[in-house]
Amino acid sequence: MTDPARYAERYLAPLPAAKRARHVALPELDARHFATEPAAPPMSLAQLAVAGIDCGNGEARAELRRRSAAADADLAELRAMQARTGKPADVLVRDLLAATRELGLLRDNVRDVQANEAALRARVRELETSTIWRVTRPIRVAGGRAKIVVATVRTQWRTLLQLPRYAGIATTIMREDGAAALARRVVRKLRTRKNYRAPPQETWRLASAIAALDVPAAETPAVSIVIPAFGNALLTYSCLASIARHTSGEFEVIVVDDASPEPLAAALADVRGVRFERNDRNVGFIATCNRGAGLARGELLVFLNNDTLVTEGWLDALLATFRERADAGLVGAKLVYPDGRLQEAGGIVWRDGSAWNDGRDDDDARPEFNYLREVDYCSGACLAIPRELFHSLGGFDPRYAPAYYEDADLAFRVREAGRRVYYQPAAKIVHFEGQTSGTDVTQGVKRHQAVNRGVFAARWSATLAKHAANGLRPEIERDRYAARRMLVIDACMLTPDQDAGSVRMQALLEIATELRCKVTFVADNLEHREPYVSQLARHGVEVLFHPYVRSIPELLLTRGREFDVIVVSRHYVAARHLDTIRQAAPQARVVFDTVDLHFLREERLAALNGGYAAQVAARAKRNEELALIAKADVTLVVSDAEQDVLRELAPAARVMRLSTIHEPVADIAPWEGRRGLLFVGGFQHPPNVDAMRWYAQDVLPHVRRLLPGVKTYVIGSRMTASVEALASDDLVVLGYVPDIEPYLASCRISISPLRYGAGVKGKINTAMSYGMPVVATTPSIEGMHLRDGEDVLVADEPQAFAAAVARLHEDRTLWEKLSRGGLANIERHFSRAVARSAIADLLCVHEGRTPISSGRCEAAGTKLESDPD
């Protein structure tokens, strides 16, 4: 033991003079020392009754009331659910508990995925900001460019290998139409690649002063344009002046004055045709819009900010969207700044509830901003919605008062109600952003933008959980509602008013968009040609062209992994790009659309004209096309006959029939109102040139004898000199006609005197869809399911062909029989309904099918059907 005296001496001794540490490290304590008392479990209803009623505790009474009301609401919901389902209460409770547990597991999984994603994004940021990443950037860029160069060289080499084909075409043109015709065709080919000229940059300004103005006002408007406004009368006047200048149709304009210091009705007293309504007090944007909607008489509401200017055709474009898209519930416009820069091409909402104006400050002519598409939301600066739908949803939600996020919330509620939200780029609106609410998000009305983001994110958290994190791949997120993404490469721009192949392809693209497929189309020559680009964009097709795309190989290597399906049309286009497609898009189903089997046409021409060289060329063409078919996952043909050929020559290939696509017209012109014969065909197609020469030289003399005075009308694009030289009083060579419908309704017979060819003839199906009977040769009707004497008259010799024409032209009973038979054949084999089923198979968009993988569309373990019929 320690001696007490010694202990006292040491205890009382002075401390050493060393400097004391200012911070002393405390020893680590066991976690148990930090444990807190567990939170008391919530009181039961019985305990709350004792505490609140027996003991008089006010807080307990309030909680008892709240819990009782919640229990009553749950019980009422349970009883309603029981009434709907017919299940006993205990079963419903068990199901509800199971669903709740499953929901909890799903939320846990979502949290895990979000945590993993956050970790991965942090790792990516760390990598991208590292020194080695910055140092190696030139190497990566050079590697990417090298891949593009290699792919481009390979494509050019494939093009050189096709020179013999072009030499044969050139020789034919030179022989039949002369050197001038050949030169014109070469020039046209060279010009189509870089023919896009950007329109001059437009700028807009507000009116300099208020003046007298007449705005059209319909007595029974179909559209009500609601303009909320506060102060700044010149701003509202400029908007009204643009409406008066650029708007047509049956509409009314309602300006709702949100208690401006100077009443707008007085400031704009010289403006006639506008309904001015004034709020008693300032209530904000949302309440003002809702009041204007309540005053509207039109079936369609258009909310338009007063700091906007409309442009030509804006309202027609909005109305067309509702007319052409039966599922449209809300449609927004393209917004541009006064200096022409893009402000918004639809909106993207991210997982955290933040929103992007897609394309902000970009070039508004870029293809990705100029096609009709479904979007998360569109800005409230210009929104169109059916009045009945708007009121059924309760209008703009006042929880977002006075403004901001009410447009996104309305879009989400429209989608929740089973309708879709579309961005319509053809409706172009100039928006003087910030003129009404400013741009500073820390003060004024603008500060509600940040506040309401939290309200919106909380309300739609379940929906937003499926969205990507902020800023992640906006080029994909802008089309998040697409079930599939398809790239289509064709030889040139589709011209459905000039050739049957374009009619078929355009119908295919339209049906694919109806099936919620995001469709991207590009011509192999990268041309831009109007009105065809705008027509495709109106149907929801993204159309790419030079200079926004510099080459097909570059497009494939930069965007190839974006697509589920890549369709390459025509054998000479597929030969150039199929290898690059495989390299750049290994995940995609590759579809080779033959349009028609070219080698069949070449073989038949060789048999018709003879010649060993032609036979050798046809054999080489066969080998080339069969090699392409072997490389593709799916091959499209247009007829059963071609499908049978490939079944024999390429038994391992997956071959699918997708023929020409037509819809019978509703009103068929009768026999007595018709007279004359009609031939329709593009004359860049050699079989059509041969057909007209044979008809004019060998058949027409017999027709003149049997039907004196009856005229034959020849319509077609790219008319050749050799066909023009055939013209006479009763052989009227019209060339290209923009609208052939009057001829389809007034001529009595369509003729198809083709002596060789392949595929299904669009000219025959077009005529039959208008109830016009056809006289055709055997090659013309191959694979078309037509019966001689029932649906068509068939003849191959000149005299027999002329006799069939004369008989049908004069026999009303026979004419009406063949008219009915042709229409029925269209319905059975070539209607949009038939094509829709085939395209759904091609895209694998049937319910229950798995994503596309290795070129297959699997349902219950089965492969893609080879024939949708």
KEMIMAR-146459 format. One record per residue (C-alpha): x, y, z. Coordinates in steps of 0.02 Angstrom, whole numbers, padded with zeros to 5 digits, always signed. Example, Ala and Ser with C-alpha at 12.3 -4.5 7.8 and 13.67 -1.06 7.14 Angstrom:
# residues 2
+00615-00225+00390 +00684-00053+00357 
//
This chain:
# residues 869
+00000+00000+00000 +00055+00182-00027 +00126+00275+00126 +00001+00414+00175 +00138+00543+00206 +00221+00508+00040 +00051+00515-00049 +00011+00684+00032 +00182+00753-00018 +00157+00707-00200 -00023+00766-00201 +00020+00938-00130 +00176+00965-00238 +00159+01108-00368 +00123+01058-00548 +00263+01071-00677 +00270+01234-00776 +00251+01148-00947 +00127+01228-01072 -00041+01146-01066 -00120+01079-01226 -00271+01180-01280 -00360+01029-01356 -00363+00864-01269 -00410+00709-01369 -00548+00620-01279 -00545+00432-01270 -00662+00337-01385 -00814+00272-01294 -00914+00118-01331 -01070+00146-01435 -01181+00092-01291 -01136+00253-01199 -01224+00353-01337 -01386+00252-01341 -01543+00356-01320 -01707+00304-01249 -01814+00223-01385 -01960+00330-01447 -02123+00288-01363 -02239+00188-01476 -02392+00282-01537 -02540+00269-01421 -02684+00157-01468 -02859+00228-01495 -02912+00161-01324 -02763+00246-01239 -02802+00408-01331 -02984+00396-01270 -02928+00377-01089 -02800+00518-01100 -02910+00637-01198 -03085+00604-01131 -03060+00534-00955 -02906+00638-00911 -02948+00793-01015 -02784+00801-01117 -02819+00918-01266 -02674+00853-01373 -02737+00675-01353 -02914+00727-01401 -02850+00812-01560 -02749+00658-01609 -02901+00548-01572 -03008+00652-01690 -02875+00644-01827 -02850+00456-01810 -03038+00423-01805 -03066+00523-01965 -02924+00430-02050 -02996+00263-01994 -03168+00311-02060 -03092+00360-02228 -02995+00195-02238 -03154+00098-02194 -03254+00190-02327 -03119+00155-02457 -03115-00029-02405 -03304-00043-02422 -03299+00041-02593 -03162-00077-02649 -03262-00225-02583 -03414-00167-02681 -03311-00154-02842 -03221-00319-02825 -03351-00424-02734 -03214-00494-02619 -03239-00515-02431 -03160-00385-02319 -03032-00505-02244 -02971-00554-02418 -02956-00372-02468 -02858-00331-02310 -02741-00478-02343 -02714-00422-02523 -02685-00243-02465 -02556-00297-02338 -02467-00402-02469 -02468-00256-02592 -02402-00141-02456 -02259-00260-02418 -02219-00274-02604 -02224-00085-02622 -02103-00069-02477 -01984-00193-02560 -01995-00098-02723 -01956+00065-02634 -01806-00017-02552 -01748-00078-02723 -01771+00096-02797 -01668+00171-02656 -01531+00042-02686 -01530+00077-02873 -01525+00265-02842 -01382+00244-02719 -01286+00136-02844 -01321+00261-02982 -01260+00405-02874 -01101+00309-02835 -01072+00269-03018 -01101+00449-03071 -00980+00508-02936 -00851+00384-03002 -00880+00444-03180 -00858+00626-03124 -00699+00577-03033 -00633+00490-03189 -00682+00630-03309 -00598+00762-03200 -00439+00661-03178 -00276+00712-03260 -00258+00551-03359 -00432+00575-03434 -00389+00751-03491 -00220+00699-03558 -00290+00554-03659 -00434+00654-03734 -00343+00687-03900 -00311+00501-03917 -00495+00460-03888 -00552+00593-04012 -00428+00532-04141 -00486+00353-04115 -00667+00400-04141 -00625+00497-04298 -00521+00353-04363 -00670+00236-04346 -00777+00359-04445 -00642+00374-04580 -00626+00185-04596 -00815+00163-04607 -00827+00304-04735 -00689+00229-04843 -00776+00060-04835 -00939+00141-04890 -00853+00230-05034 -00772+00067-05088 -00942-00018-05090 -01005+00126-05197 -00863+00101-05321 -00906-00082-05335 -01079-00029-05394 -01013+00073-05540 -01052-00064-05667 -01235-00047-05616 -01231+00140-05644 -01140+00114-05809 -01281+00002-05869 -01412+00132-05821 -01312+00270-05905 -01297+00169-06064 -01485+00140-06069 -01523+00325-06042 -01396+00377-06174 -01467+00254-06300 -01651+00296-06272 -01651+00482-06222 -01485+00553-06274 -01335+00636-06191 -01435+00787-06130 -01552+00677-06028 -01403+00586-05952 -01320+00750-05906 -01478+00814-05822 -01492+00656-05718 -01309+00665-05663 -01329+00848-05613 -01487+00808-05515 -01397+00669-05422 -01251+00783-05378 -01362+00924-05318 -01470+00824-05199 -01335+00793-05070 -01308+00970-05003 -01464+01060-05058 -01522+01123-04889 -01511+01310-04865 -01547+01373-04690 -01683+01506-04691 -01624+01682-04647 -01625+01713-04461 -01786+01800-04415 -01800+01928-04276 -01956+02001-04197 -01997+02161-04106 -02144+02226-04008 -02259+02356-04083 -02194+02533-04066 -02362+02605-04012 -02543+02559-03982 -02656+02593-04132 -02827+02546-04196 -02842+02359-04222 -02978+02239-04280 -02963+02061-04216 -03079+01933-04298 -03212+01867-04179 -03326+01720-04221 -03507+01716-04161 -03492+01530-04122 -03305+01503-04093 -03225+01332-04103 -03071+01398-04012 -03056+01516-03864 -02887+01602-03848 -02866+01651-03664 -02734+01784-03629 -02697+01824-03445 -02621+01997-03426 -02562+02120-03294 -02509+02295-03344 -02394+02332-03492 -02532+02368-03618 -02410+02380-03763 -02355+02200-03732 -02535+02139-03741 -02569+02246-03894 -02420+02170-03986 -02485+01996-03949 -02660+02042-04011 -02590+02121-04169 -02495+01961-04211 -02654+01859-04185 -02751+01973-04302 -02614+01956-04434 -02575+01770-04426 -02732+01680-04366 -02880+01614-04465 -03031+01510-04423 -03175+01520-04299 -03100+01588-04138 -03125+01714-03999 -02996+01808-03896 -03023+01836-03709 -02902+01951-03617 -02917+01928-03429 -02848+02083-03342 -02778+02033-03172 -02821+02201-03091 -02692+02304-03186 -02663+02479-03115 -02731+02549-03278 -02874+02440-03343 -02823+02358-03506 -02996+02385-03580 -02964+02572-03566 -02782+02566-03623 -02832+02461-03775 -02996+02548-03812 -02953+02556-03999 -02941+02366-04009 -03103+02288-04072 -03157+02106-04075 -03079+02059-03907 -03172+02019-03745 -03091+02110-03599 -03129+02038-03427 -03058+02114-03267 -03026+02033-03098 -03084+02131-02944 -02914+02102-02865 -02746+02032-02916 -02758+01842-02901 -02608+01783-03003 -02580+01686-03163 -02666+01522-03114 -02829+01595-03051 -02834+01716-03198 -02815+01574-03324 -02948+01471-03236 -03068+01618-03240 -03036+01643-03426 -03070+01458-03458 -03236+01476-03367 -03285+01619-03482 -03234+01528-03642 -03361+01467-03770 -03247+01368-03886 -03227+01179-03879 -03038+01203-03876 -02947+01316-03753 -02782+01397-03802 -02688+01482-03659 -02570+01613-03729 -02455+01727-03630 -02471+01911-03668 -02281+01923-03690 -02289+01819-03850 -02307+01846-04037 -02388+01711-04143 -02327+01665-04318 -02414+01609-04477 -02509+01445-04462 -02485+01424-04275 -02667+01389-04232 -02695+01277-04383 -02548+01169-04326 -02618+01152-04150 -02791+01106-04216 -02717+00980-04340 -02633+00888-04196 -02800+00857-04109 -02879+00810-04275 -02743+00686-04324 -02704+00618-04150 -02863+00557-04066 -02767+00527-03903 -02704+00707-03891 -02752+00791-03728 -02630+00936-03718 -02527+01015-03859 -02389+01143-03840 -02294+01251-03963 -02113+01283-04009 -02050+01438-03918 -01913+01549-03989 -01827+01705-03926 -01852+01870-04018 -01678+01850-04094 -01725+01680-04170 -01637+01565-04047 -01734+01415-03986 -01810+01437-03814 -01906+01274-03792 -01945+01121-03896 -02050+01034-03765 -01999+01005-03585 -01904+00867-03495 -01940+00833-03310 -01803+00744-03213 -01816+00628-03064 -01793+00768-02938 -01935+00869-03014 -01822+00995-03100 -01870+01039-03277 -01774+01077-03436 -01826+01180-03586 -01767+01057-03718 -01653+01138-03847 -01634+01303-03756 -01520+01426-03850 -01494+01300-03991 -01528+01313-04178 -01717+01299-04198 -01696+01218-04371 -01606+01064-04305 -01700+00904-04349 -01714+00844-04169 -01823+00994-04126 -01938+00987-04276 -02050+00834-04270 -02213+00803-04178 -02179+00702-04022 -02245+00657-03851 -02161+00754-03709 -02164+00770-03520 -02242+00944-03530 -02245+01104-03632 -02230+01281-03568 -02389+01371-03517 -02339+01514-03632 -02442+01425-03765 -02548+01274-03724 -02701+01199-03809 -02822+01081-03720 -03004+01029-03747 -03114+01137-03635 -03211+00986-03568 -03050+00896-03520 -02980+01052-03436 -03134+01073-03328 -03144+00887-03287 -02967+00899-03217 -03011+01051-03113 -02909+01173-03217 -02737+01233-03163 -02707+01174-02984 -02714+01320-02861 -02585+01237-02748 -02456+01310-02869 -02524+01487-02850 -02480+01615-02903 -02379+01529-03043 -02245+01404-03098 -02256+01215-03117 -02444+01226-03150 -02410+01182-03334 -02304+01029-03292 -02433+00972-03163 -02575+00991-03290 -02476+00887-03416 -02450+00748-03289 -02635+00749-03244 -02683+00741-03428 -02572+00588-03448 -02645+00512-03289 -02818+00533-03367 -02764+00424-03515 -02724+00561-03642 -02557+00614-03714 -02456+00774-03713 -02381+00827-03880 -02253+00955-03937 -02302+01032-04105 -02153+01120-04187 -02258+01189-04331 -02342+01305-04204 -02203+01433-04183 -02221+01563-04045 -02103+01707-04006 -02087+01725-03817 -02017+01881-03736 -01967+01782-03583 -01966+01874-03417 -02071+02022-03476 -02211+01981-03353 -02127+01893-03205 -01944+01937-03226 -01799+01814-03225 -01732+01827-03046 -01785+01668-02955 -01752+01745-02784 -01886+01879-02786 -02060+01921-02848 -02173+01792-02927 -02019+01704-02999 -01968+01645-02824 -02115+01525-02827 -02025+01424-02960 -01910+01345-02832 -02047+01327-02701 -02169+01243-02821 -02037+01123-02884 -02040+01041-02712 -02231+01035-02713 -02230+00956-02886 -02093+00830-02845 -02185+00772-02689 -02351+00754-02781 -02278+00653-02927 -02139+00561-02837 -02198+00388-02893 -02200+00441-03076 -02037+00536-03066 -01949+00386-02992 -01952+00311-03169 -01866+00464-03244 -01679+00485-03264 -01571+00587-03147 -01547+00771-03191 -01459+00798-03358 -01428+00613-03395 -01443+00578-03584 -01571+00711-03631 -01567+00649-03812 -01648+00489-03749 -01758+00565-03616 -01842+00685-03738 -01924+00531-03816 -01951+00433-03656 -02126+00378-03708 -02065+00283-03863 -02094+00096-03854 -01959+00067-03986 -01831+00172-04080 -01811+00139-04266 -01689+00210-04393 -01737+00199-04577 -01609+00228-04715 -01679+00243-04891 -01596+00294-05054 -01671+00468-05063 -01806+00578-04989 -01979+00499-04993 -02089+00575-05129 -02259+00491-05112 -02334+00598-05250 -02205+00529-05372 -02175+00343-05342 -02261+00194-05262 -02108+00145-05160 -02117+00309-05066 -02304+00285-05035 -02268+00117-04954 -02121+00178-04850 -02212+00333-04789 -02361+00228-04736 -02241+00110-04644 -02165+00258-04549 -02335+00330-04505 -02398+00162-04438 -02238+00141-04337 -02265+00310-04252 -02446+00259-04216 -02372+00108-04125 -02273+00230-04015 -02109+00199-04104 -01987+00345-04116 -01943+00344-04301 -01788+00426-04373 -01774+00437-04563 -01621+00483-04665 -01592+00478-04853 -01430+00397-04908 -01391+00554-05008 -01432+00662-04853 -01550+00771-04953 -01677+00893-04885 -01829+00919-04995 -01991+01008-04957 -02135+00984-04932 -02085+00804-04898 -01978+00837-04743 -02118+00936-04662 -02247+00803-04706 -02146+00669-04617 -02112+00781-04467 -02298+00817-04452 -02325+00630-04431 -02194+00621-04292 -02042+00566-04394 -01872+00641-04357 -01794+00679-04528 -01604+00698-04534 -01512+00787-04674 -01351+00879-04718 -01272+00982-04640 -01339+00916-04475 -01279+00743-04528 -01116+00737-04625 -01117+00554-04675 -01213+00394-04642 -01061+00306-04564 -01037+00450-04442 -01222+00446-04397 -01214+00259-04364 -01056+00269-04259 -01119+00414-04153 -01301+00364-04130 -01307+00180-04178 -01332+00114-04002 -01487+00221-03982 -01593+00113-04099 -01686-00050-04071 -01721-00077-04256 -01625-00017-04410 -01711-00034-04579 -01604-00012-04733 -01703-00001-04895 -01647-00059-05069 -01504-00176-05104 -01378-00045-05163 -01402+00055-05002 -01388-00101-04894 -01229-00152-04983 -01147+00012-04932 -01197+00014-04749 -01240-00158-04682 -01066-00194-04613 -01057-00026-04525 -01229-00053-04451 -01172-00219-04377 -01018-00135-04303 -01103+00020-04235 -01268-00055-04175 -01240-00236-04122 -01398-00229-04014 -01514-00179-04155 -01625-00290-04262 -01563-00261-04439 -01700-00263-04571 -01662-00269-04757 -01810-00200-04855 -01790-00264-05033 -01934-00155-05101 -01932-00285-05239 -01806-00420-05279 -01696-00330-05403 -01616-00488-05470 -01787-00556-05521 -01816-00400-05625 -01643-00414-05703 -01667-00598-05744 -01834-00565-05828 -01763-00421-05928 -01620-00532-05985 -01746-00665-06036 -01850-00535-06130 -01706-00453-06226 -01582-00597-06230 -01395-00575-06217 -01261-00669-06120 -01194-00512-06033 -01366-00471-05962 -01382-00648-05894 -01211-00637-05810 -01255-00469-05732 -01421-00538-05667 -01331-00688-05590 -01207-00572-05502 -01352-00467-05439 -01435-00623-05369 -01277-00671-05273 -01260-00494-05204 -01439-00486-05141 -01435-00660-05065 -01276-00612-04971 -01364-00459-04900 -01514-00565-04850 -01397-00683-04756 -01322-00537-04658 -01490-00463-04607 -01596-00521-04460 -01758-00497-04558 -01788-00472-04744 -01944-00383-04806 -02024-00428-04973 -02186-00363-05047 -02267-00519-05118 -02298-00702-05083 -02211-00744-05247 -02049-00663-05188 -02067-00747-05020 -02079-00916-05109 -01923-00876-05211 -01822-00838-05054 -01892-00989-04964 -01807-01093-05098 -01647-00990-05121 -01618-00938-04940 -01708-01062-04828 -01618-01003-04670 -01670-00822-04692 -01811-00743-04591 -01921-00670-04727 -02075-00565-04694 -02204-00497-04815 -02244-00312-04799 -02329-00257-04958 -02392-00091-05025 -02514-00004-04910 -02679+00072-04966 -02848+00123-04898 -03006+00112-05007 -03087+00281-05034 -03261+00307-04966 -03347+00380-05120 -03321+00288-05284 -03361+00384-05444 -03485+00279-05548 -03454+00205-05721 -03562+00330-05815 -03462+00478-05751 -03297+00408-05813 -03210+00394-05981 -03035+00358-06043 -02883+00256-05992 -02747+00297-05865 -02567+00243-05840 -02470+00300-05687 -02287+00265-05652 -02119+00344-05616 -02011+00346-05771 -01846+00333-05681 -01901+00151-05672 -01851+00062-05836 -01998-00063-05838 -02120+00084-05849 -02027+00158-05998 -02030-00010-06086 -02215-00033-06045 -02267+00133-06123 -02164+00104-06279 -02243-00068-06302 -02417+00001-06270 -02397+00149-06390 -02318+00050-06530 -02407-00121-06518 -02568-00102-06417 -02633+00074-06450 -02667+00047-06636 -02791-00090-06590 -02869+00018-06453 -02895+00159-06580 -02989+00040-06692 -03100-00030-06553 -03125+00132-06454 -03108+00278-06574 -03086+00443-06486 -03048+00369-06314 -02892+00448-06240 -02753+00369-06138 -02675+00482-06006 -02495+00452-05954 -02443+00522-05784 -02274+00503-05701 -02122+00593-05633 -01951+00599-05718 -02029+00587-05890 -01903+00530-06022 -01883+00603-06195 -01922+00434-06273 -02092+00428-06188 -02130+00612-06224 -02100+00573-06408 -02245+00448-06405 -02375+00585-06372 -02522+00604-06491 -02701+00667-06489 -02763+00510-06401 -02603+00475-06301 -02591+00623-06183 -02420+00625-06098 -02445+00735-05944 -02286+00699-05847 -02283+00741-05663 -02453+00790-05591 -02454+00846-05407 -02630+00781-05375 -02687+00632-05478 -02850+00607-05383 -02957+00694-05517 -02891+00569-05646 -02921+00422-05530 -03101+00481-05510 -03135+00521-05694 -03045+00390-05798 -03135+00225-05825 -02991+00101-05834 -02813+00089-05769 -02689-00002-05880 -02529-00091-05829 -02440-00155-05986 -02278-00206-05898 -02179-00340-05988 -02057-00374-05846 -02025-00322-05666 -02040-00386-05489 -02136-00345-05331 -02312-00278-05307 -02369-00140-05425 -02424+00016-05333 -02511+00083-05488 -02632-00064-05485 -02673-00053-05300 -02692+00136-05308 -02818+00121-05450 -02914-00017-05362 -02922+00083-05200 -03020+00213-05301 -03137+00081-05372 -03055+00089-05545 -03040-00082-05631 -02875-00132-05709 -02819-00218-05868 -02646-00290-05840 -02515-00409-05903 -02464-00565-05807 -02300-00489-05741 -02401-00342-05675 -02508-00443-05555 -02380-00565-05487 -02407-00599-05302 -02560-00486-05289 -02695-00618-05259 -02793-00556-05410 -02907-00672-05513 -02932-00646-05698 -03114-00603-05733 -03155-00576-05549 -03041-00436-05490 -02943-00392-05648 -02931-00429-05835 -02765-00507-05890 -02691-00510-06066 -02512-00522-06130 -02528-00505-06318 -02561-00335-06399 -02726-00381-06481 -02790-00473-06328 -02740-00327-06215 -02833-00202-06327 -02986-00316-06334 -02991-00327-06144 -02980-00137-06131 -03123-00112-06255 -03232-00243-06171 -03210-00171-05997 -03230+00009-06055 -03402-00026-06130 -03473-00160-06014 -03545-00075-05860 -03591-00238-05772 -03415-00308-05792 -03340-00142-05739 -03441-00138-05578 -03399-00320-05540 -03211-00290-05558 -03225-00128-05460 -03300-00221-05312 -03174-00363-05328 -03026-00244-05330 -03086-00152-05176 -03111-00315-05082 -02936-00372-05130 -02864-00211-05058 -02957-00241-04894 -02897-00421-04882 -02714-00401-04925 -02655-00220-04936 -02749-00117-04806 -02668-00021-04663 -02741-00147-04540 -02646-00288-04625 -02487-00185-04630 -02508-00131-04448 -02505-00311-04389 -02347-00347-04489 -02259-00190-04427 -02306-00230-04247 -02221-00398-04270 -02070-00314-04346 -02053-00194-04199 -02100-00321-04065 -02227-00205-03986 -02360-00336-03949 -02413-00348-03769 -02309-00469-03668 -02163-00479-03786 -01985-00459-03726 -01865-00326-03791 -01784-00357-03959 -01635-00472-03944 -01528-00553-04078 -01652-00510-04212 -01795-00603-04129 -01963-00551-04063 -02009-00680-03933 -02181-00717-03864 -02200-00877-03766 -02037-00939-03842 -02086-00919-04024 -01988-00829-04159 -02049-00689-04268 -02182-00752-04386 -02126-00750-04566 -02297-00704-04635 -02419-00595-04538 -02564-00653-04644 
//
